């Protein structure tokens, strides 16, 4: 009876094992570490860090303040010279 069950399910087991090895369903730790390093390098190239984002945000705020000062200065000079007739 044991041999009959073995002979009956052996082709299914062999096909399952072949699919597992063919599609690499189980990953070795070395391969996982390599993939992890690749992901980290790709992320580092595409995205910025939180501190870099904060620095850029501060720079944009400074630029915005300077543009506002320039705009206010131009408006004051135009109204002082009489160009602004509103």
Buried (B, 14 or more C-beta within 10 A) or exposed (E): EEEEEEEEEEEEEEEEEEEEEEEEEEEEEEEEEEEEEEEEEEEEEEEEEEEEEEEEEEEEEEEEEEEEEEEEEEEEEEEEEEEEEE
